[in-house]
């Protein structure tokens, strides 16, 4: 059984709606990331699939079967949470076997299933260790192995990397991507507030905010052509600048810009979205002239903050040999194809 469907699912706590009429489908074998700030409803959606919360309305389906009223242990899912939830008094192999024993799997087949799951996560050599004898990344691998041992059709990951440091997180992202390739039939619902994790792993991203689904699409769609200001600001970094649509392009801070304005009517207000790394330094198309207010060195890049007509514009540039000083006058530019005009409504970057 694979695939998840939210059919107008709403969840409320003490009369407060925390998930509002969610309609979303995770296809068999797909990795769907639920991305959003704290309190957006993403973890509640995952818990509704797991069976830990009961919707006040709507249905949850797994593999086409309505599981809304089923208890968690009858849903055939694997789940990994951010704090691992390993039993400290059990060895690794017994932690991994726990779900199989809870499901009353044939006793003779459990050792082979445990070995398979540990080998898949690179933890076979640690089978006899206790959790306290493992690093954070190793404990997370054991938690994933335990979830995979039951051979679930659906795998739920709730902020699984948030407790790891940056280097371990990068390595685990690669491991999760590899596992996905090795388990092409397993549907994965991945909850995170980290946009890098979502962009790296997900086939599609569902953007959540204030208990509602705001947007959904492939990482490339949401990053390169966001439909809303919230998506543009939450999926990647963005300059969101107020413009007025003109007969040929738009006007920002009194400067004409060459843009594709689509069907927007001349005189209408809109928001221009341009990613910081797509801005160049020096003269070019769509020049923005302003004053440097801040310079940040980030190793391989410099980030410049430039005041352009009272609006803060950020630009990520390859490491500069000569760093401009605060107060310097500079010109930034961008290609017309690198900008997106969003619907009316202004959010200053």
N, C-alpha and C positions, 0 to 999 in steps of 0.2 A: 504494500500500500504506500502510495507516494502522492505528493501534491497536497496543497492546503488551500482552502477557500474560506474567506470571511464573507459571510452573507449578511450585510447590514448589522454588524455586531456592535452593540453598545454595552458598556460596563459602567456602573455607578457605585460609589461608596458613600453611604450615609446621605443619599440624595444628590451628591455631586457627580456629574458625568465626567469620567476620566478617559473614556473611549467612546467616540460619537459616530455611530452609523458607518463603521468601517466596511467598505467593499474592496476586497483585494484577493487576487489569486496568485499563488505560488505554484508554478508548473512543476510536474515531475522532473526531478533532476536539476532544478534551478536553485541558485543561491540568491535569495532575496534579502537585502539589508534593510532593516528599519532604522532610519537615521533621523535624529532630532534631538532637541535640547532636553534637559531634565523636565519631567512633568508633561511631556508631549503625548504620552499614551503608548509609546513603543513597547515598553516592558509589559504593560497591561495586555497588549495584543498578544505577545508571546505567552503570557501566563494563561490567557484564554485558550490558546491552542493546547497548552500542557494540561489544562484541566484544573489549575489552581484557583481560578476565578470563574464564576458563572455569569454569563451575559444576562442582562436584564431584558434584552431583545436580540433577535437575530440568531444565526446558526454558525457553527464552526464545523467544517467538513474536512476530513483527511482521507485521501484516496477515494473521494466521492461518497464516503460514508459519513452520515451525521453523527458526530461524537459529542455534541453539546452537553448531553446528559451523562456521558460516560466518565467514570473516575479515571485519574491519570494512568494508573497501571494497566488499564485496558485499551489504551490508545495506540500502543505500538510505537512510541516515540523515544528518542534519546535526548538528553538535555545536559548541557554544561553551563554552570553558573560562574560568576566572576571570582568567587572565593573557593572554588574547587570542590568543597564539601566532601572531602575524603574522610574515611573513618581512621583516626590516628592509631587505633589499636590493631588494625588489620594490615597485613602485608599488601604490597601492590597487587599481587595476583588475586588475593581475596577481595580487595576493593573492586577489581574489574569483574570478578565473578558475582558480585552482589546482585546485580540486576537479573542475571540469569537464574540465580537461585530463587529470587523473589518471584520470577515468572514460572518457577517450577519446571525449568528446562531439564531434560534427561541428564542425570548426574554423570553418566559416562561421557557425554559429549562436552561438558563444561570446560575441562582442561584445554581441549583443542581450540575452543572458541576464545578462551582467554589468551592463549598463545598467539592466535591469529590477530587479535586486537592489539596486543602489545607489540607485535612485529610491525603492524601497520603504522603505529605511532613511534617506532624506534625505541621502545622501552622494554624489550624482551630481556635484556641483561639485568634489569632492575626488579624482576618479579618478586624476589625474596626480601626486598627492602621495605622499610616502613616509610610513610609519608615524611616524617621528620628528617629522614636521611636523604631527602631529595631537594633539589633547588625548586624555585617557584615555577620555572618553565617545565621542569620534569613533572611536577605535580599536575600541571595543566595537561600535559600529555596523557597522564594516567586517567584524569577525569574524562578526556576525550575517548580514550580506549574503553573505559567503562560504558560510555554512551554507545559506542560502536559495537560492543560485544553482543548486544541483543539484536543486532542487524536491523536497525530501525528503518522504516521508510521515510521518516521525517526526523531531522536533527535540529534541535533548538539550541542556539548559542546566545547566552545573555551576558553581554559585555565580557567575553571570555578572556580578553587580554589586558583589561584595565589595571590589573594588579601587577603587571610585569613592567620592567624597565624598558627603555626604548630599544636597546639592542635585542633583548629577548623577544620583544613584541614583533620586531622585524622578522626574526627567525621563525616565530610561530605563524606569522602571516604566510610565509612561504610553505610551511608544513600544512596549513589548512588548505592552501591552494592545491598542493599535491594530493591531499586526501580527497578533495573534490574530484580531481581527475580520476582517481582510483575507484571512486564510488559514484559513477555517473547517474545512477538511478535514485539516489537519495536527495530529497528536497531539503534544503537548509534555510532556516529562518534565522538571521543573524542580527541581533540588536546591538547597536553601538551609537555613541555620540561622536565617534572619531571618523571624520570624513575620509582620511587616508585608508583606514581599514575598509570602509564601504567601497571606495573607488577601486581598491586593489582586488577585493574578493568577489564582489557582487556581480551577477548577471544583470540584475535590475536593482534600483534603489527606490524605496518608498519613503518619502520625506514627510515626517509627522511634526505637527505643532498644535498646541492647545487642543489636544484630544482628537484632532481630525487629520485625515490624510490630505496633505497639501499638494503633492505632486508624485509622479511615479514614472520612471523611465530607465533606460540604460545609463550607466555612468557617463558615457560620451554625450548622450542627449542632454542630461541635466547639467553637465559642466559646460558644454559648448553652446547650447541653445536653451538656457533656462527660461521657463515661462513666467515666473514670478520673482519679485525681489527677494522673497524669503528663500527660495531655492537658490538663487544666485549667490546670496550671502552665506548660506549654510553649506552648500556643496562647492567647496573650493573658496578661494579668496577673491573678492571682487571690488572694483570701484563702481559705485552706483551713483550716478551723477544726474542732476535735473536738467532736462533739455526741453526746448520748444521746437516742435516740428515746423519745418520751413518748406517752401515749394520744392527745393532740391536739397534734401538732407535735414539738418537740425542745427540749432544754435545752443551753445553752452557757454555761459559766462561771457556773453557778447561775441563769441567767436563762432563763425560758420564751420560746420563739420560735414564731411562727405559721408553719408550713411544711407543704408537701405531702410527707409521708413515704412515699407509695406503699404498698408491701407490707412495709415494714420493721417488724419486730416491736418492740413497746414494750420498752425496756431494752437494745436493741441499740446498739452504738457505730457511728458513721458519721462522714463528713466533709462539712461544709457548705462549698459553693463559692459565693462572692459576689464579683463583679468590683468593684474599687475605685471605678470611676466610677458605680456604681449605689448607693453609699452617700451619704446626705444628712447634713447637719449640723443638729442640733437634734432636738426631739422628733418622734416619728412611730412607725409600726409597727415592731416588732422592734427596740426601742431597745437600743443597746450603749453603756454608760457607762464612761468610762475616762480616762486621763491622757495628755496629749500628750508624746511622747518625742522627736519630731523633726518639723521643718517644712521642706519643700523648695518653693521657688518655681520653676515651670517655664514662666514666660511667661504663657500663657493659663490655667494651672491652678496650684493649690497641692496638694501631696501632704502629707497629715497621717499620721503614724504614731502610733497610739494604743494604749496598754497597757490591754487589757480582761481583767481577771482573770488576768494573767500571760501573755496571748497578744497578739502584735503584729498589729494590724489596720491596714491602709493604706486611705486614702480619697483619691480624686482629685476635687477640687472646683473649680468655676469660680473664677477668681482672686478672692481675698477682699480686700475693702477694708480690713478690719482683721485683721491676721494674729494668730492666737492665739499665746501664749507657751508655751515649754516648761514643763511642770508644770501647765498649765491643765486643769481638769476639763471634758470635753466629752461630748456625746451624739451618737452616730451612729445612723442608722436605715436600714432597707431594706424594700422591699415584698416580700411573700411570693413573688410571681411572679418576682422577680429573683434568687432563690436556687435552687441545685440541690443535692440531697442525693446524695452519691456513696456507693459501696459501702464496706463496713467497711474500716478501716485509716486511721490518722490521720497527717496531715502538717501540722505547724504552719506557718503563713504567716510 
